[in-house]
């Protein structure tokens, strides 16, 4: 049996790895040459020295990033960026300047410039700025792709995940009816948000939307909270009080965490749902309420029925339409959409100009398990916008972070602090010494990222698909990182075996 003879043209026929395109504009020849010599192996570079030339080049082909000087003889950088951005909004823009003008900085931020480099800068700073811009561009493309692929919105809820889209479609379908709905989902998945969205999409939208958290109110008081009480009905009842049911008349009532309600109170709730009539605590007059009821819980009510802690008849009364919201970890394609939504919302709320995420923050978004679901993501991004100082979220403050850096930080925080540093601490790591860090953070992270990629590519023998899948990034991002560190997949492939000669 003859061994297969490999085709020597196979590798050469494959398309070359994608390289990001960068247009560099500066009237100083030395800066153009320095950038070109340092980056031409990793990027598809075009350098020009005049703004008019840059406009012509951009008109002939698109670029991923434009890196331009702020002060040019024929046109200043801000005017150029403004002109280019109106024509090519998808391109990312970086300004270089030797001047410290706060007004120019503010103007650049308002224009939506992605980054700002102050001369003299190092090539490491340029690489980091380009990396951040390209990662932001990639995230925007992914978000646009998800939207084109079928994004669904209902109120403030956005989803691309097929299962979540089905939930929203069903919610929208039944919103216009008065049918009772049971919403299931883990804490923080947005059960209350979905209930409010249904109310706002219903004919009752002009009337009250009222919530009652059955788990937050003591069992002795929940009846009074729900149905109200008369004056003197119990100690402390100094005046008549309207219950949530009355307040929600002609509107919607959300019974949040209904699974925590006592059996005695469940019987009273069932009676109300059968006739929509009730009596205030201490009263003897039957009252009517026209309300649409939505119940929400993070418990499995079917199992609670089997355990005897939830009434079966009430379960079936609530379970007319069932909406089950999947946890965020089971719909990762929704994370970029939600992150972008919260980023825009909080940037507007707090008067910040935050446009995107650094590569590290983007990696945190997709690698974190989000045990607190959408609520955790929302609070994390609100904190990031409030505390951030630039126009990118550099990192996310995540509790119990599972990423490599987060795990190491957590372990370090939990470890006891010795009186004196260990004599060998940092000697094996060129970035750390006995007196602390010996290089800038960006260079240190770059160095360790390269070591990680080398080890992973070696493990998978240069297979881009397998390496990207293991690292949790898409192949284009992996190529980008490899190009930045001067790595190619050919370096890690096994040497080709010479074909066996057939026996005579």
C-alpha positions as a printed NumPy array, in Angstrom:
array([[  0.   ,   0.   ,   0.   ],
       [  1.46 ,   3.299,  -1.055],
       [  1.79 ,   6.182,   1.411],
       [  0.107,   9.406,   0.449],
       [  2.494,  11.914,  -1.066],
       [  1.944,  15.422,   0.334],
       [  1.272,  18.223,  -2.117],
       [  4.217,  20.686,  -1.915],
       [  1.955,  23.48 ,  -3.216],
       [ -0.707,  22.97 ,  -0.498],
       [  0.794,  25.348,   2.074],
       [  1.638,  28.027,  -0.49 ],
       [ -1.926,  27.907,  -1.828],
       [ -3.397,  28.79 ,   1.536],
       [ -4.358,  32.445,   2.112],
       [ -1.868,  34.572,   4.021],
       [ -2.793,  35.406,   7.607],
       [ -4.936,  38.507,   7.964],
       [ -2.95 ,  41.622,   8.882],
       [ -4.603,  44.791,  10.214],
       [ -4.234,  47.846,   7.972],
       [ -2.866,  51.057,   9.485],
       [ -2.456,  54.497,   7.882],
       [  0.226,  56.641,   9.572],
       [  0.339,  60.396,   9.018],
       [  3.162,  62.619,  10.311],
       [  5.261,  65.411,   8.768],
       [  8.396,  64.126,  10.549],
       [ 10.191,  61.642,   8.329],
       [ 12.078,  60.088,  11.28 ],
       [  8.852,  59.173,  13.091],
       [  7.361,  57.578,   9.974],
       [ 10.504,  55.505,   9.431],
       [ 10.655,  54.442,  13.071],
       [  7.019,  53.275,  13.078],
       [  7.384,  51.583,   9.7  ],
       [ 10.526,  49.645,  10.596],
       [  9.045,  48.498,  13.906],
       [  5.54 ,  47.509,  12.792],
       [  5.667,  46.572,   9.115],
       [  6.021,  42.859,   9.874],
       [  2.839,  42.796,  11.972],
       [  0.671,  45.338,  10.168],
       [ -0.136,  46.377,   6.625],
       [  1.298,  49.886,   6.877],
       [  0.947,  52.936,   4.628],
       [  2.771,  56.12 ,   5.647],
       [  2.057,  59.629,   4.356],
       [  3.328,  63.072,   5.326],
       [  0.437,  65.33 ,   4.296],
       [ -3.243,  65.43 ,   5.24 ],
       [ -4.38 ,  65.818,   1.622],
       [ -2.444,  62.685,   0.741],
       [ -4.109,  60.833,   3.629],
       [ -7.565,  61.819,   2.339],
       [ -6.707,  60.484,  -1.129],
       [ -5.339,  57.198,   0.235],
       [ -8.384,  56.676,   2.456],
       [-10.612,  57.323,  -0.54 ],
       [ -8.987,  54.474,  -2.456],
       [ -9.19 ,  51.775,   0.255],
       [-10.408,  51.304,   3.85 ],
       [ -8.087,  51.149,   6.88 ],
       [ -8.629,  49.572,  10.28 ],
       [ -6.73 ,  52.313,  12.146],
       [ -5.483,  55.818,  11.324],
       [ -2.544,  57.072,  13.41 ],
       [ -2.104,  60.824,  12.841],
       [ -0.112,  63.713,  14.253],
       [ -2.148,  66.494,  15.862],
       [ -0.218,  69.399,  14.307],
       [  0.185,  69.218,  10.507],
       [  1.264,  72.034,   8.156],
       [ -1.713,  71.703,   5.756],
       [ -4.458,  70.579,   8.195],
       [ -4.533,  69.899,  11.941],
       [ -5.166,  66.335,  13.122],
       [ -8.528,  67.104,  14.739],
       [ -9.923,  68.551,  11.509],
       [ -8.582,  65.576,   9.578],
       [-10.095,  63.081,  11.999],
       [-13.421,  64.926,  11.902],
       [-13.391,  64.784,   8.092],
       [-12.366,  61.118,   7.934],
       [-14.732,  60.031,  10.704],
       [-17.726,  61.463,   8.859],
       [-16.763,  59.353,   5.817],
       [-15.332,  56.246,   7.483],
       [-16.995,  55.841,  10.918],
       [-15.851,  52.23 ,  11.335],
       [-12.15 ,  53.178,  11.298],
       [-10.416,  53.714,  14.659],
       [ -8.358,  56.906,  15.14 ],
       [ -5.281,  57.583,  17.29 ],
       [ -3.776,  61.07 ,  17.747],
       [ -0.063,  61.757,  18.324],
       [  1.066,  65.067,  19.821],
       [  4.056,  66.675,  21.478],
       [  1.873,  69.341,  23.14 ],
       [ -0.073,  69.24 ,  26.404],
       [ -3.262,  71.052,  25.413],
       [ -6.247,  70.085,  27.563],
       [ -8.679,  71.66 ,  25.068],
       [ -7.307,  69.52 ,  22.257],
       [ -7.652,  66.446,  24.459],
       [-11.295,  67.25 ,  25.232],
       [-12.003,  67.912,  21.552],
       [-10.407,  64.585,  20.619],
       [-12.554,  62.732,  23.142],
       [-15.702,  64.41 ,  21.832],
       [-14.764,  63.365,  18.313],
       [-14.559,  59.773,  19.495],
       [-10.8  ,  59.372,  19.062],
       [ -9.9  ,  55.907,  20.345],
       [ -6.517,  56.782,  21.864],
       [ -4.024,  59.585,  22.437],
       [ -0.205,  59.193,  22.282],
       [  2.061,  61.868,  23.721],
       [  5.449,  62.377,  22.062],
       [  8.028,  61.078,  22.656],
       [  6.431,  57.653,  22.871],
       [  7.832,  54.144,  22.876],
       [  6.94 ,  51.559,  20.257],
       [  5.489,  49.457,  23.048],
       [  2.954,  52.25 ,  23.688],
       [  2.109,  52.354,  19.977],
       [  1.558,  48.593,  19.883],
       [ -0.698,  48.725,  22.922],
       [ -2.734,  51.582,  21.452],
       [ -3.144,  49.716,  18.155],
       [ -4.074,  46.531,  20.006],
       [ -6.788,  48.317,  21.984],
       [ -8.212,  49.944,  18.854],
       [ -8.282,  46.708,  16.884],
       [ -9.908,  44.82 ,  19.739],
       [-12.568,  47.513,  20.008],
       [-13.135,  47.362,  16.25 ],
       [-13.486,  43.576,  16.448],
       [-16.049,  43.829,  19.259],
       [-18.091,  46.359,  17.294],
       [-18.052,  44.087,  14.25 ],
       [-19.178,  41.145,  16.376],
       [-21.998,  43.203,  17.853],
       [-23.051,  44.333,  14.351],
       [-22.898,  40.72 ,  13.169],
       [-25.069,  39.587,  16.065],
       [-27.557,  42.315,  15.305],
       [-27.669,  41.374,  11.643],
       [-28.071,  37.745,  12.65 ],
       [-31.272,  38.408,  14.567],
       [-31.105,  40.631,  17.631],
       [-34.41 ,  40.879,  19.492],
       [-35.341,  43.682,  21.859],
       [-38.236,  44.061,  24.263],
       [-38.156,  47.184,  26.369],
       [-34.657,  47.42 ,  27.863],
       [-33.91 ,  43.74 ,  27.16 ],
       [-31.66 ,  42.824,  24.244],
       [-30.856,  39.285,  23.102],
       [-29.279,  37.356,  20.261],
       [-29.245,  33.925,  21.889],
       [-31.896,  31.714,  20.165],
       [-33.39 ,  30.499,  23.438],
       [-33.644,  34.001,  24.873],
       [-35.128,  35.282,  21.616],
       [-37.879,  32.682,  21.915],
       [-38.6  ,  33.896,  25.455],
       [-38.887,  37.504,  24.25 ],
       [-41.063,  36.573,  21.282],
       [-43.464,  34.674,  23.557],
       [-43.486,  37.513,  26.11 ],
       [-44.285,  40.018,  23.383],
       [-47.063,  37.764,  22.046],
       [-48.863,  37.438,  25.407],
       [-48.148,  41.001,  26.599],
       [-51.363,  42.296,  25.031],
       [-53.497,  39.745,  26.913],
       [-54.475,  39.488,  30.59 ],
       [-53.237,  35.894,  30.92 ],
       [-51.285,  35.093,  34.097],
       [-47.56 ,  34.558,  33.462],
       [-44.946,  32.719,  35.537],
       [-41.342,  33.819,  34.96 ],
       [-38.567,  31.478,  36.078],
       [-34.891,  32.336,  36.231],
       [-31.852,  32.589,  38.464],
       [-31.343,  35.68 ,  40.586],
       [-30.213,  38.591,  38.433],
       [-31.417,  37.261,  35.072],
       [-33.91 ,  40.11 ,  34.648],
       [-37.257,  38.64 ,  35.664],
       [-38.514,  42.005,  36.931],
       [-37.203,  43.731,  33.805],
       [-39.115,  41.274,  31.608],
       [-42.318,  41.767,  33.63 ],
       [-42.039,  45.55 ,  33.288],
       [-41.344,  45.232,  29.547],
       [-44.524,  43.153,  29.186],
       [-46.502,  45.774,  31.095],
       [-45.109,  48.552,  28.892],
       [-46.077,  46.554,  25.772],
       [-49.63 ,  45.953,  27.005],
       [-52.84 ,  48.019,  26.836],
       [-52.344,  48.635,  30.583],
       [-49.166,  50.654,  30.066],
       [-50.849,  53.947,  31.061],
       [-51.79 ,  52.463,  34.444],
       [-49.606,  51.48 ,  37.447],
       [-46.926,  48.79 ,  37.403],
       [-46.522,  47.55 ,  40.992],
       [-44.068,  45.043,  42.45 ],
       [-44.134,  43.15 ,  45.728],
       [-41.157,  41.053,  46.845],
       [-42.649,  38.132,  48.747],
       [-39.255,  37.141,  50.163],
       [-38.448,  40.576,  51.596],
       [-41.608,  41.026,  53.661],
       [-42.215,  39.143,  56.975],
       [-44.972,  36.523,  56.776],
       [-47.015,  38.438,  59.372],
       [-47.074,  41.576,  57.241],
       [-47.336,  40.315,  53.671],
       [-51.155,  40.076,  53.72 ],
       [-51.367,  43.703,  54.78 ],
       [-48.852,  44.709,  52.1  ],
       [-50.745,  42.826,  49.417],
       [-54.364,  43.579,  50.337],
       [-54.041,  46.597,  52.676],
       [-55.553,  47.064,  56.164],
       [-58.133,  49.117,  58.034],
       [-57.319,  51.505,  60.829],
       [-56.946,  49.728,  64.193],
       [-56.862,  46.251,  62.651],
       [-53.627,  45.51 ,  64.524],
       [-51.127,  47.27 ,  66.747],
       [-49.538,  50.083,  64.795],
       [-52.332,  50.334,  62.199],
       [-53.032,  54.014,  62.896],
       [-54.637,  54.658,  59.511],
       [-56.157,  52.82 ,  56.577],
       [-53.563,  51.555,  54.134],
       [-54.131,  50.572,  50.517],
       [-52.5  ,  47.305,  49.497],
       [-50.439,  46.694,  46.346],
       [-53.473,  45.075,  44.707],
       [-55.522,  48.274,  44.997],
       [-52.632,  50.474,  43.934],
       [-52.171,  48.324,  40.795],
       [-55.847,  48.641,  39.763],
       [-56.132,  48.542,  35.943],
       [-52.381,  47.944,  35.764],
       [-49.951,  45.087,  36.371],
       [-48.94 ,  43.414,  39.645],
       [-45.655,  41.513,  39.853],
       [-45.426,  38.914,  42.628],
       [-41.638,  38.611,  42.834],
       [-40.174,  35.515,  44.548],
       [-43.658,  34.046,  44.879],
       [-42.111,  30.699,  45.829],
       [-41.195,  32.131,  49.261],
       [-44.81 ,  32.785,  50.21 ],
       [-46.222,  30.779,  53.173],
       [-48.888,  28.116,  52.564],
       [-51.462,  30.171,  54.479],
       [-50.8  ,  33.208,  52.295],
       [-50.802,  31.041,  49.172],
       [-54.431,  30.07 ,  49.939],
       [-55.432,  33.75 ,  50.188],
       [-53.616,  34.569,  46.958],
       [-55.368,  31.7  ,  45.182],
       [-58.721,  32.973,  46.352],
       [-57.927,  36.404,  44.966],
       [-56.795,  34.986,  41.584],
       [-60.035,  33.048,  41.229],
       [-62.343,  36.044,  41.656],
       [-60.069,  39.105,  41.773],
       [-61.876,  40.127,  44.941],
       [-60.32 ,  40.676,  48.376],
       [-60.809,  42.178,  51.819],
       [-58.446,  44.481,  53.627],
       [-57.011,  43.132,  56.882],
       [-59.501,  44.051,  59.619],
       [-62.228,  44.839,  57.101],
       [-65.399,  42.993,  56.101],
       [-66.144,  44.602,  52.77 ],
       [-65.349,  42.768,  49.542],
       [-63.406,  44.87 ,  47.072],
       [-62.641,  44.23 ,  43.394],
       [-59.352,  44.856,  41.613],
       [-58.745,  44.723,  37.881],
       [-55.092,  43.681,  37.681],
       [-52.93 ,  41.617,  35.381],
       [-50.789,  39.273,  37.535],
       [-47.237,  38.214,  36.685],
       [-45.353,  35.953,  39.117],
       [-41.584,  35.445,  39.22 ],
       [-39.374,  33.006,  41.083],
       [-35.887,  31.528,  41.099],
       [-37.242,  28.266,  42.55 ],
       [-38.491,  25.17 ,  40.762],
       [-42.16 ,  25.39 ,  41.758],
       [-42.952,  21.936,  40.372],
       [-40.39 ,  20.492,  42.777],
       [-41.755,  22.712,  45.576],
       [-45.216,  21.21 ,  44.937],
       [-43.78 ,  17.693,  45.264],
       [-42.109,  18.713,  48.527],
       [-45.411,  20.031,  49.878],
       [-44.235,  23.633,  50.322],
       [-46.203,  25.1  ,  47.402],
       [-49.87 ,  24.554,  46.575],
       [-50.5  ,  22.59 ,  43.416],
       [-53.712,  24.484,  42.584],
       [-51.893,  27.817,  42.911],
       [-49.047,  26.51 ,  40.759],
       [-51.448,  25.691,  37.907],
       [-53.232,  29.01 ,  38.362],
       [-49.916,  30.872,  37.902],
       [-48.457,  28.526,  35.297],
       [-50.768,  29.482,  32.418],
       [-47.842,  30.896,  30.393],
       [-44.32 ,  29.939,  31.466],
       [-41.261,  32.021,  30.562],
       [-37.907,  30.492,  31.543],
       [-35.01 ,  32.979,  31.324],
       [-31.659,  31.211,  30.755],
       [-28.69 ,  32.333,  32.908],
       [-26.127,  34.598,  31.268],
       [-23.458,  31.876,  31.211],
       [-25.692,  29.859,  28.86 ],
       [-26.115,  32.719,  26.404],
       [-22.575,  34.128,  25.931],
       [-23.49 ,  35.702,  22.588],
       [-25.659,  38.195,  24.514],
       [-22.761,  39.451,  26.649],
       [-21.265,  41.866,  24.03 ],
       [-24.724,  43.274,  23.281],
       [-25.55 ,  43.806,  26.931],
       [-22.091,  45.192,  27.702],
       [-22.384,  47.75 ,  24.899],
       [-25.889,  48.7  ,  26.023],
       [-24.84 ,  49.25 ,  29.653],
       [-21.678,  51.088,  28.605],
       [-23.666,  53.579,  26.512],
       [-26.336,  53.967,  29.181],
       [-23.924,  54.684,  32.038],
       [-21.637,  56.878,  29.926],
       [-24.64 ,  59.077,  29.184],
       [-25.873,  58.963,  32.793],
       [-22.548,  60.   ,  34.332],
       [-21.371,  62.341,  31.558],
       [-18.43 ,  60.144,  30.558],
       [-16.974,  59.453,  27.093],
       [-16.354,  55.718,  27.385],
       [-16.481,  54.053,  23.968],
       [-15.33 ,  50.491,  24.469],
       [-13.155,  47.908,  26.175],
       [ -9.426,  47.218,  26.281],
       [ -8.313,  43.726,  25.148],
       [ -7.954,  42.685,  28.789],
       [-11.445,  43.908,  29.727],
       [-12.928,  42.27 ,  26.621],
       [-11.321,  38.986,  27.625],
       [-12.753,  39.357,  31.129],
       [-16.229,  39.847,  29.661],
       [-16.192,  36.522,  27.841],
       [-14.236,  34.459,  30.385],
       [-16.091,  35.456,  33.571],
       [-18.948,  33.041,  34.493],
       [-21.242,  35.894,  35.684],
       [-22.829,  34.049,  38.63 ],
       [-24.903,  37.172,  39.338],
       [-26.133,  37.169,  35.727],
       [-27.261,  40.382,  34.002],
       [-27.508,  42.278,  37.286],
       [-23.838,  41.558,  38.033],
       [-22.838,  42.65 ,  34.516],
       [-24.872,  45.846,  34.875],
       [-23.373,  46.78 ,  38.264],
       [-19.854,  45.87 ,  37.09 ],
       [-20.075,  48.195,  34.094],
       [-21.653,  50.987,  36.124],
       [-18.709,  50.771,  38.536],
       [-16.232,  50.681,  35.631],
       [-17.706,  53.818,  34.042],
       [-17.805,  55.728,  37.336],
       [-14.217,  54.856,  38.325],
       [-12.662,  54.876,  34.841],
       [-10.49 ,  57.754,  33.671],
       [-10.049,  57.102,  29.958],
       [-12.323,  56.462,  26.998],
       [-11.873,  52.687,  27.332],
       [-12.737,  50.307,  30.153],
       [ -9.242,  49.028,  30.925],
       [-10.263,  46.248,  33.335],
       [-13.334,  45.01 ,  35.169],
       [-13.42 ,  44.715,  38.937],
       [-14.805,  41.184,  39.226],
       [-15.445,  39.363,  42.464],
       [-13.988,  35.84 ,  42.399],
       [-12.502,  36.439,  38.951],
       [-11.629,  33.18 ,  37.207],
       [ -9.23 ,  34.558,  34.648],
       [ -5.541,  33.789,  34.929],
       [ -4.642,  37.182,  36.339],
       [ -7.71 ,  37.297,  38.573],
       [ -7.013,  33.879,  40.067],
       [ -3.45 ,  34.835,  40.785],
       [ -4.54 ,  38.101,  42.361],
       [ -7.098,  36.304,  44.5  ],
       [ -4.577,  33.764,  45.688],
       [ -2.123,  36.522,  46.516],
       [ -4.748,  38.43 ,  48.466],
       [ -5.664,  35.368,  50.533],
       [ -2.087,  34.349,  51.247],
       [ -0.496,  35.487,  54.541],
       [  1.876,  38.401,  54.209],
       [  5.41 ,  37.436,  55.318],
       [  7.516,  39.799,  57.398],
       [ 10.233,  39.771,  54.732],
       [  9.987,  38.855,  51.036],
       [ 11.318,  35.435,  50.155],
       [ 14.953,  35.729,  48.971],
       [ 14.201,  34.123,  45.617],
       [ 11.006,  36.111,  44.886],
       [ 11.051,  37.527,  41.378],
       [ 14.44 ,  36.129,  40.367],
       [ 12.924,  33.8  ,  37.771],
       [ 10.723,  36.544,  36.352],
       [ 12.606,  39.322,  34.48 ],
       [  9.698,  41.683,  35.085],
       [  9.935,  41.413,  38.861],
       [ 12.886,  41.909,  41.128],
       [ 13.636,  41.979,  44.819],
       [ 12.637,  45.657,  44.888],
       [  9.378,  45.183,  42.973],
       [  8.421,  45.548,  39.278],
       [ 11.281,  46.353,  36.913],
       [  9.298,  47.26 ,  33.769],
       [  6.06 ,  49.047,  32.785],
       [  2.849,  47.066,  33.194],
       [  2.15 ,  47.006,  29.447],
       [  5.565,  45.505,  28.635],
       [  5.202,  42.964,  31.447],
       [  1.742,  41.828,  30.257],
       [  2.998,  41.726,  26.65 ],
       [  5.868,  39.485,  27.642],
       [  3.646,  37.035,  29.518],
       [  1.028,  37.035,  26.78 ],
       [  3.722,  36.033,  24.291],
       [  4.928,  33.222,  26.563],
       [  1.349,  31.99 ,  26.949],
       [  0.716,  32.024,  23.192],
       [  3.993,  30.24 ,  22.457],
       [  3.152,  27.468,  24.922],
       [ -0.397,  27.11 ,  23.597],
       [  0.653,  27.081,  19.926],
       [  3.327,  24.525,  20.751],
       [  0.728,  22.362,  22.496],
       [ -1.589,  22.459,  19.478],
       [  1.265,  22.278,  16.937],
       [  0.327,  25.557,  15.278],
       [ -3.323,  24.655,  14.73 ],
       [ -5.043,  28.054,  14.763],
       [ -8.575,  26.73 ,  15.249],
       [ -7.684,  24.526,  18.228],
       [ -5.49 ,  27.22 ,  19.81 ],
       [ -8.155,  29.942,  19.466],
       [-10.838,  27.631,  20.87 ],
       [ -8.725,  26.74 ,  23.925],
       [ -7.774,  30.395,  24.557],
       [-11.405,  31.526,  24.272],
       [-10.823,  34.004,  21.422],
       [-11.756,  33.978,  17.754],
       [ -9.073,  33.1  ,  15.137],
       [ -8.787,  36.701,  13.905],
       [ -7.986,  37.903,  17.418],
       [ -5.422,  35.12 ,  17.778],
       [ -3.769,  36.144,  14.487],
       [ -3.713,  39.748,  15.712],
       [ -1.979,  38.789,  18.944],
       [  0.459,  36.505,  17.108],
       [  1.347,  39.266,  14.645],
       [  1.951,  41.686,  17.502],
       [  4.443,  39.283,  19.05 ],
       [  6.057,  38.212,  15.767],
       [  4.698,  34.648,  15.941],
       [  3.617,  32.466,  13.02 ],
       [  1.881,  29.11 ,  13.057],
       [  4.69 ,  27.586,  10.942],
       [  7.083,  27.977,  13.89 ],
       [  5.103,  25.414,  15.881],
       [  4.262,  22.813,  13.276],
       [  6.05 ,  19.477,  13.317],
       [  8.642,  19.082,  10.562],
       [  7.235,  17.356,   7.516],
       [  8.01 ,  13.657,   7.157],
       [  9.626,  12.607,   3.942],
       [  7.248,  10.409,   1.897],
       [  7.928,   6.695,   2.095],
       [  9.319,   5.123,  -1.009],
       [  7.138,   2.308,  -2.273],
       [  8.716,  -1.074,  -2.043],
       [  9.751,  -2.644,  -5.326]])
